[in-house]
Amino acid sequence: MNVQESVALVTGANRGIGRAYVEALIQAEARRVYAAARQINSLKEIVAIAPDRVIPIALDVTQAEQVNAAAQAAQDVTLLINNAGVIGSGGLFTADSIETAQWEMNTNFFGTLAMVRAFAPILQQNGGGTIVNMLSVVSVANAPVFGSYSASKAALHSLTQDIRAELAPQGTHVIGVFSGPVATDMAENVPGDKAEPIEVAKTVLQAVETGLEDVYPDAVSQSVFSAIAEPLKAIEKQFATWLPQ
């Protein structure tokens, strides 16, 4: 895909990596960017980046009617970036750990699934397009400090592999981004060095153009996957032939 010719929709676009995606898309001269967030008022600064090309959308990915409304409003999308996500903490044995896990799964997994289901037909009618799902290094190894979040990202990793196989016949390219810690509000309590959001976004857009399936956009993710990426991909390709009838 040529990003310069794309029409993108970015969820969770009001801050952090989502905002960086909008900035990177505008810098890459994308034709149009739909910037989506739960509170449309939070997008004022984002729209100001390029008022003629950034279109704000009120979107909570856990609300089916809002997902459907976004799909109706953005029929020209060719690049869907599923960035919206939430994270809790405290381990699996706190008083509210079940509620936290449900909250994370509803947004990180079911919200992404809802977006993919709503926009897959739109991408097909626009030539196939590309889907980007924001995963994490904890998609493949659980970090107990964020135990249920890790589980939600593992589920999203599996979902990403599924839609990659199921949407291949319609020409939709699916990318999973296995980021390490990124310098955002969400990761402010995560120790260690953090990647800059804009660098992550630019690396992903390069992958969109070159056709990569898996992106390791920072030093932490590159270190984690250096020895395991190839065998994991081989297993994925083997299992991808088990398609629903």
N, C-alpha and C positions, 0 to 999 in steps of 0.2 A: 504494500500500500504506500502511496505517496501521501505523506501527512499534509502537504501543502494543498492537496485536492480534497482533503477529508472534511466531513462534518462530524464533530465529536460531541458526545455527552459524557460529562464527568460527574459522578455522584460524590457527595461529601466535599463539594468544591469550595466551601467557604473558608477553609484554613488548611494548614499543614500541606501534606502531599497533594491534596485535591487542588488547592490554590496553585501550587507549583505546576501541576498539569495544565491548568488554564494558561498560566504565564508561558510555559514552554510551547503550548499549541499556538498561541498568538505569535510568539517569536518565530515559530516554524511556518507562519502564514497560513494556518488552517483556514478554510473558508468560513466556518462558523463553529462556535463552541456553545453548547447548552451547559450552563453551570447550575448544578442542582444541589440544594441543601434543604434541610427540614424547615428552616425559617428563611423566607425569601429576603427579609430585611438584612440578613447577615451577608448578603451577596453584593451589597452596594459597592464596596471597594473592588470587588472582583469585576463587576460590570465596567467600572471606571478604567480598567486596564485597556479595554478596546470597546467602547460603547456601541460601535457599529457592527461588532462581530460576536460579542458575548451576550447571550440571552439567558436571563435568570429563570429558574424553574423551582417552585416549591415542591419538594419531594422527600417524603419519608419512605424508604424502601420497604418498610414493614407494613405499609398500608396499601392494600391491593388497589383501591380506587385511585390513589395518587400515582402508583406505578402505571396504571392503565391511562390516566390522564396525560402523563409525561410521554407515553408512547404515541398517543394521538397528536400531541403537540409537536413532536419531533420525528416526523415521518421521513426526513431526509438523512437521518443518522447513518454513517458508515463506520464509525469508530466508537464503541461503547467502553468506557473505562469505569469499572466497578471498584470504586475507591472507598465508598462509605463503610465505616466499621466502628465498632465499640470495643472497649477492653475494661475488664474488671480486675480485681486482685484479691488476695487474702486466702487463697487455697480452697480446697474442695470441702473443708470441714468447718467452715464458719456458718453462722446461723442463717445467712441469706445466700449461701453458695448455689443452691438450686435456682433461685430467682436470677442470680447473676449469670449462670450458665444459659438459662433460657433467653435472657436478654441478648447475650452475645450470639447465640445460635440464630435467634430471630433476625438479627441484623446481618451478621457476617455470612451466614449460610443461606437461610431462607430468603432474606432480602435480595441477595445476589441471584439466587435461583429465580425469583420473581422477575427481576430485571432481564435476565437472559431469556426467559420464556416470552416476555412481552416484546423484546426487541429482536429476537431471532428472525421472525418473519419480515421485519423492516430491513434488516441487514440483507436478507435473501433478495428482497425486491430491489435493493440498491446495489446488487452485484456480489454480495457475499460479506464483505467488510471484515472487521476485526473486533474481537472482544479481549479486553485486558482485565484480569482479576488480580487484585492485590492480595498476595499470600504472605508468607513470612518464613523465616528460618525455623520457627516453631511449628510449621506445618508438618515437619518430618521427625521432630524430636521435641517432646513436651518439656516446657520450662515450668516447674511446679509453682513458681511465684505467680504465674499467669496460667494456671492449670486448665481451666475451662476455656479460656481464650485460645490456648494452644489447641485444644480439642476442636474448637470451632474452625480454626484455620486448617487443621488436618482434614476436616470434613469439606472445607472449601477447596482444598487441594484435590481431593477425590472428585468433587463436582467438576472442577476444571478439566480433569482428564476425561470425564464422561462427555461433557459438552464438546470437547475437542474432537472426540470420535463421532458423536452423533451429528454434529454440524458440518463435518468435513464434506459430505456430499453436496451441500449447498454452497460450498466455497468460502465458508467463514473460518478465518484463522483465529486461534485461541491462544493467548499468552498468559502464563502464570509468572508473577513477579515475587521472588522469594527474598524480600528485603530483610536486612538485619535492622538494628536500631536506627531510627531516623530522628533528626532533631525537630520534633514536633511536640505540641502540648501533650499528646497521648503518651509519648515515650519519655516524658521529663523525669520520671522516677526510675528509668532503666539505666543501670550503670554502664560505663564504658564509652568509647568513642561512638559518635553517631554521624551518619551520612547527612548531607544537606538535601532537603526535599527537591530542590530544583535539579540537582545532579541526578537523583533517582528518576525524576520525570524525563529528563533529556535522554538518559540511558534507555528508558522504556520506549520512547518514541523512535529511537534508532532501531530498536528491535522490531517495532511495527514495520519499519521500512525494509529491514533486511530479512524478515520472515522467521525470526527465532521463535521458539515455543516457550522456553524457560529462560528467565532473566535473573541474574545474580548481580544486583546493581551496586554493591558496596563490598568493602574488604571483609566484613564478617560473613556475609552470605557466600562470597567466593571461597573463603576458607572452609566453611561448613560443607560445601558441595564439591570441593575439588576432587575428592576421592570417590564420591557416591553418585554423582550426576549421571554418568554413563550407564552403570548397571540399572539404576532406577528407570531411566528412559527406555532401556531395552525391555524391561518388564512391562512398562506402560504400553509400548507398541504391541507386545504379545497379547495382552489382555484387551486391547482396543478392538480386536477382531471379534470379540464376543458382543455383538450388537443386538439390540432388541429386534424382534421380528414383527 
